[in-house]
Every structure is written in structure tokens, then in C-alpha cells.
């Protein structure tokens, strides 16, 4: 059995992946809003796995997270192209790698061959993408009037 249904956990007092403007904001409003939604979805995946022990719900949330991430990445990449961001290709490669990793994880969850802790670790790594790599485009976007 993937998870024991006999174990019940209390509802969380706060999300596992909590948005913090100070830590996570890139300073471009539209992307901060999209990032905030992605962080909330990451937290939902974690809760489904670690607290509710519901693989079906976790799969649904992970699939939705991947779809939302693709949409966000397309948006980000489009803006980067419009402003001729010098590191666009490298950033796009990071996006592609994240989606490929997420899809590989999804497959493993579907097969029951991946631990919940491994998924949470991946989600934390994804969060660091937002905190570190996405901040690289801020100066260029601001020079082009994006706030």
C-alpha cells in the first residue's frame, strides 16, 4: 500500500509552501501573482501527499500545477522575448528541465514508485528557481517599464 489510511494528520495551521513577499517576490506584479498561485498549488500537492495521504488528490494537484506552470512559463518567456532578455534561452532551458522533471515525477507517482518526501524536495527546488533564477530578469523588465 502506498500510504496507510489509518494515519490521520491534523489540518495544517499554515501552508507547507507559504508565500512570503520578502522571500519570493521578484517585484513584477503579474509574475508575483502567478508565482503566488504556483506556490499555493505546491502546498496543495504537499498536503495531499504528506498530511492527507491521498495519492489520487496529489496526482490531480500535480497535474494542475504542471499545467499552470507551463502557462506561466509561456507568459514569462513571451515577455522575455519582447524585451530581448539576454539570458532568455538559458531561462527557457530551465523551464523545460523543470517541466520534464515534473512530468517524470508524475509518472513515478502514478506508478507508485516515488516517495512523498522526494516530491516535496522537488517542489522546494522548484521554489528556489523562483527565488533565484527569476530575479535575474527583473532589472531588464523594469527598464522596459514592467512593474
C-alpha positions in Angstrom: 0.0 0.0 0.0 1.3 3.4 -0.9 0.2 5.2 2.3 -1.5 3.8 5.4 -5.1 5.2 5.5 -5.0 4.6 9.3 -2.7 7.5 9.9 -4.5 10.8 10.2 -2.8 14.1 10.5 -4.3 17.4 11.7 -5.1 20.1 9.2 -2.1 22.4 8.8 -2.1 25.7 10.5 -0.3 27.2 7.6 0.7 26.0 4.1 3.8 24.0 3.7 5.0 26.3 1.0 3.9 29.7 2.3 4.2 32.7 0.1 6.4 35.5 1.5 6.7 38.7 -0.5 10.1 39.4 1.2 11.5 36.0 0.2 9.7 35.2 -3.1 8.7 38.4 -4.8 10.5 39.3 -7.9 9.0 42.8 -8.0 7.0 42.4 -11.2 3.4 42.3 -10.1 1.9 39.9 -12.7 4.7 37.4 -12.2 4.5 37.7 -8.4 0.8 36.9 -8.7 1.4 33.9 -10.9 4.2 32.7 -8.6 1.9 33.1 -5.6 -0.6 30.8 -7.3 2.1 28.2 -8.1 3.3 28.3 -4.5 -0.3 27.7 -3.3 -0.5 24.7 -5.7 2.8 23.3 -4.5 1.4 23.5 -0.9 -1.7 21.6 -2.0 0.4 18.8 -3.6 2.4 18.5 -0.4 -0.7 18.5 1.8 -2.3 15.8 -0.3 0.7 13.6 0.0 2.1 14.2 3.5 -1.0 15.1 5.5 -4.0 13.6 3.7 -2.1 10.6 2.3 -4.3 10.8 -0.8 -2.4 9.8 -4.0 -5.3 10.5 -6.3 -5.7 14.0 -5.0 -1.9 14.5 -5.2 -1.9 13.4 -8.8 -4.7 15.8 -9.7 -3.0 18.7 -7.9 0.4 17.8 -9.5 -1.1 17.6 -13.0 -2.8 21.0 -12.4 0.4 22.5 -11.1 2.3 21.4 -14.2 -0.4 22.8 -16.5 -0.3 26.2 -14.6 3.5 26.2 -14.7 3.5 25.7 -18.4 1.2 28.6 -18.8 3.3 30.8 -16.5 6.5 29.8 -18.3 5.0 30.6 -21.7 4.0 34.0 -20.3 7.4 34.7 -18.8 9.2 33.6 -22.0 6.9 35.7 -24.2 7.8 38.8 -22.1 11.5 37.9 -22.1 11.3 37.7 -25.9 9.6 41.1 -26.2 12.2 42.8 -24.1 15.1 40.9 -25.6 16.3 39.5 -22.3 19.9 38.3 -22.9 19.5 35.1 -20.8 16.2 34.1 -22.3 17.5 30.9 -23.9 19.1 29.7 -20.6 16.0 30.6 -18.7 13.8 28.7 -21.2 16.1 25.6 -20.8 15.5 25.8 -17.0 11.7 25.9 -17.6 12.0 22.9 -20.0 14.0 21.0 -17.4 11.5 21.7 -14.6 8.6 20.6 -16.7 10.4 17.4 -17.7 11.3 16.7 -14.1 7.7 17.3 -13.0 6.4 15.0 -15.7 8.9 12.3 -14.7 7.7 12.7 -11.1 4.1 12.5 -12.2 4.8 9.2 -13.9 6.5 7.8 -10.8 3.7 8.9 -8.6 1.2 7.2 -11.0 3.3 4.0 -10.8 3.6 4.3 -7.0 7.4 4.3 -7.2 8.2 7.6 -5.6 8.1 8.8 -2.1 6.2 11.8 -0.9 9.4 13.2 0.5 11.0 13.1 -2.9 8.2 15.1 -4.4 8.3 17.7 -1.6 12.1 18.0 -2.2 11.5 18.6 -5.9 8.9 21.2 -5.1 11.3 23.0 -2.8 13.9 23.0 -5.6 11.3 24.5 -7.9 10.6 27.2 -5.4 14.3 28.1 -5.4 14.0 28.6 -9.2 11.6 31.4 -8.5 13.7 32.9 -5.7 17.0 32.8 -7.6 16.7 32.5 -11.4 13.5 34.6 -11.9 15.1 37.5 -10.2 17.7 37.7 -13.0 15.1 39.2 -15.4 13.8 41.9 -13.1 16.3 44.7 -14.0 15.7 44.2 -17.7 11.9 44.1 -17.3 11.9 47.3 -15.1 14.0 49.1 -17.8 11.2 48.3 -20.2 8.5 49.7 -17.8 7.3 46.5 -16.2 6.4 46.7 -12.5 
